[in-house]
Amino acid sequence: MIRTLLAAAAVAAIAVPAAAQTASEPRGYGTLGYTHLEGDTPSVGAVTGRLGVDVLPWLAVETEASIGVKDNKFDIAGAEGTNEHQWDAAGYVVGKIPVGDRFSVFARGGYGHTELTRTVAGSETDIGGDSWNYGAGAEMALGGNTGVRADWTRRDFREGDVKADAYSLSLVRRF
């Protein structure tokens, strides 16, 4: 048993530097940008960050998290109200297709949770929830490991027949 473990450790010690030498492209990426959410839910805005890993040249997995920064104020029969985006988080599988050296398009699908709060006359109601998410977008490399990304994502909430569209514009950094 000890010989098997030592042999496995020796093979791993040799394989890791060899794999590192063959990796010429960055595999991880992060984005930071603004997301506008509208649809059956209120029109609100958030700062969104993503972390992802390119599993294959055409396939990635990514997570995202947003914090609300723009509320929606409204008036119902003289009572003031506010729709507030608290936060959201989601995980995605992303399929990518390069279109030239600096441009690519992608489609993504995943599952997420959105926390929205509606306040009317001092009474709060949670209007977010869990959702199946899908969408598409494009990314353009600016130079080095930096780029820009624009995307659209539909959120189909599990409760009721509520849908929302999220439009994002982000700065991308590959590492």
Summary of the structure (lengths in Angstrom):
residues: 175
radius of gyration: 20.9
end to end distance: 38.5
largest distance: 79.1
contacts: 525
relative contact order: 0.18
helix: 12%
strand: 70%
